[in-house]
Amino acid sequence: MSDTLTAERLIDVRTFWQAVGLRAVGTAIVTAQAGDGPRGFLALSATHLCADPPMMMVSVDKKTSAFQTMVDGGHFAINYLSTAQADLAGPFGGKGDLKGADRFQLGSWTTLATGAPVLEGAAGVIDCQIEEVIERFGTAIVIGRVMDFDATPDAAPLVSYKGKTL
């Protein structure tokens, strides 16, 4: 395979999302808290980076208000939704009228070590302190050191596949 991509081989954004949607992922809301209040977004890319030290990474559109809140607060939490919380995916994914801090009217929220909002009853929550932000194009890769963790043992995880939650 050639190391050089030609213009003919590049795919458009819609096709890219179709390709990325072929992988099943845990449906996650990434949250942060700063002076402008809580912010959060539905994350399609929230995963581990390494185990020693325990690090996570999330990709975030730099235009979203949650990105600046993450940077200002110095932290983020990855909230993996349970099937009982499927109704939160749409609003945090930008569907509906709720924006910014108003989205936090939905669900019940608390905090762990960093102060980032944590969804009670989530299948799992990973609370992180930001270590590094890498900006590429219109996206930031935010790397965080895991500071705390919580889980709801009996919760079934909500999975996203092909743009739908299962």
N, C-alpha and C positions, 0 to 999 in steps of 0.2 A: 504494500500500500504506500502511496506517495505521501511525503511529508507536507506537500503543498496542496492547499485547497484551492480549487478554481471556482470562479463565480458560478459556473454551471452546476457545481456540486452543493452549493449552499442551499439550505431549505428556508422557507419563509416561517414567520413566527407561528402561524396557525399550525403548520405541519410539525414544527418543533414541539408545541404543547401536546399535540396528538401522540407524538413519540414518547415524550416524558410521561404522559398519562398511562402508558402501558405498564408502569411499575406500580404495584400496590404499596401504599404508604399509610402509616398511622396519621390520622387527621389531627393536626396540631394547631393550637392558637398560641402565638408567641406574644408575650405581654411585657410591658415595662411601665415604670412610674417615674415621673419627674415633676417639675414645677407646673407644667401644663396639665397635670392629672394623668390618669392611666390611659394607655393606648395599647392596641393590640391588632393583630392581623392573622388571617388564616395562612399558615406556612405550608408551602409545597416542598420545601427543602429545609428540614431540621433533622440533623443527624449527629452521630458521634464523630469526633475527630481522632481521639486516642484515649486509652485507658490509664496511661501512666505518664503525666498526670491526667486525671479525668477531665476531658475537654469536649465541648459540643460546638457545633457551628450551625448558623442559620443564614439563609440568603434572604435579603429584603430589598425591595424597591426603594431607592433613596428618596423618591418623591412622597412616600407615605409618611404621615405624621409620626407613626410609630418608630421610624428609623431615628429621627432626631431625639425622640423621647428615650430610646435605648441609649444613645450616645450621652445625652445629658444626665441620665440616671446612672449610667455605668453598669447596667445589669439587664438581664432578660430572663424570663421563665418560659419554658416550653411546656405547654399543657396539652397532653395527648388526650383527646376527647374519648369518652365512653359512648356506647350506642345510645344511652339515655340522654346524651347531650347533643344529639345530631342537630337540633334546632339552632344551636349556636354557630354552626359552620357557615350558614348563609350570611348572617349579619356581619360576622368577622371577616368574611370573604368579600365584603363590599356590596352585598345584595340587601335591598331595603333602605329605609330612611335613616336608620341609626348610624351615626358617625362618631369618631373619636371616643371621648369618655362616655358618651351615652350608651355605647354598646355594653358597658359594664352593668347596666340595669338588668341585663339577662344573666342568669346564673347567680351563684353565691361565691364571693371572692374573699380570700384571705392573703397572707404573705408567709414566706419562710425566711431564710437568712438574708436575702438581699433587699427585700422590700418590693420586688416585682409582684404584680398581682398573680395569685395562684387560684385556679378554679377548684373549688371543693367538689369532691366526687369524681374528679378526672381519673381516667385509667392510670395515668402516671404524670408526674410533674418533675421537671428537672430545672433547678434554680441556679443561674449562672452569673458570675461577675465577668464583665467584659475584659478580655486580655488584648484583643487586637481587632481592628476593622480594616478590611482590605476592599478598596473600591475599584470596581471594573465596570466600564460602560455606565449604565444607569442603576447598577446593583451594588450592594455591599454584602460582603461575607463577614459576618460578625462571629468572632470566636470567643467562647466564654469558658472559664474554669468552673466546673461543677462545685457549688457550695452546699447544696442540699438537695434532697430527693424525697418525694412522697408518692404513694400509690394507693389505689383502692383495690384491694386484692380480688374482689368478686366482680369488678367492672369488666365488661366485654369491650375491647377497643373498637373505636369507629375507624374504618378503613376507607381510604379514597382510592378509586380505580376508574380510569377512563373518565375523569371529571365528575364522577358520582360517588356519594358516600354509601358504604355498605355496612 
